Amino acid sequence: MPARVESYNFLNRTPLESVFTPEFLQAVDTLHPVGQLTDTYNKVADATMLNRMLYLDWKITLADNDLRKVNRMCEITGIDVRYPMLDDEVIDLSTRVPSRVKLPRGKLRHFYKNALRDFLPPEVLTKSKHGFGLPFGQWLKKSSRLQESIYGNLSAFKSRRVINPEFLDNLIDTHRTGHASYYGSMIWVLAVLEEWLRQNEEDM
């Protein structure tokens, strides 16, 4: 850990030489991303694996990713957002709960559900888990207007000599015939990266 949790990462399941151009690979440290995760994971001294992963989740998944997106989108739309489960006192309490109580025999959210049993309605506590991600991959598969915009960005990105053009072509084909959500995520990342680069070229 934590490299193991990155085994599902698209870029860790595909040889980098087939994804990126030789020029790009020579200019970057391909071990930096997992090294950054490992450094963060190891900052928590004398902690269980569960607590180390929770700390990693707070610092990377939440602070550096999810909260930035939510905060910015809510700011743009004038929505005031709060995170009661990230209150300092709640976080402090969570660090004092033993790992064996938080995750007894692999039961996810066991402590949380029992702690809130008399506060939240049963339908909330017993409902199945579902993600909050946009179904971009499915939308792209069905919308010709979205395809025109996204494929245009991918075509422009080819000229930057970062990604092998053959990889981009194969990615599009695989998305059309394979798991739309999984492959759509990589398409989204590259298309948005091209959009960001285009809008910020003057500052680079």
Residue pairs with C-beta under 8 A, 6 or more apart in sequence:
1 41
1 49
1 52
1 53
2 34
2 37
2 38
2 41
2 52
2 53
2 56
3 34
3 37
3 38
5 53
6 12
6 33
6 34
6 37
7 13
10 182
10 183
10 185
10 186
11 19
16 25
16 30
17 25
18 164
18 167
19 163
19 164
19 167
20 162
20 163
20 164
21 161
21 162
21 163
21 164
23 161
24 161
24 162
24 163
29 35
37 56
37 60
40 55
40 56
40 59
40 60
41 52
41 53
41 55
41 56
42 52
43 55
44 51
44 52
44 55
47 55
48 99
50 99
50 102
50 103
51 95
51 99
54 94
58 91
62 86
67 83
70 81
71 81
74 80
74 81
84 90
94 102
97 111
101 111
102 110
102 111
103 110
103 111
104 110
108 129
113 125
116 125
117 125
133 181
135 181
136 181
136 184
136 185
136 187
136 188
137 175
137 179
137 180
137 181
137 182
137 183
137 184
137 185
137 187
137 188
138 180
138 181
138 184
139 146
140 146
140 147
140 150
140 175
140 180
140 184
140 187
141 175
141 176
141 180
141 184
149 191
150 187
150 188
150 191
151 172
153 190
153 191
153 194
153 195
154 168
154 172
154 187
154 190
154 191
154 194
156 194
156 198
157 163
157 168
157 190
157 191
157 193
157 194
158 165
158 168
160 194
160 197
163 190
168 190
171 183
171 186
171 187
172 187
174 183
175 183
175 184
175 187
197 204
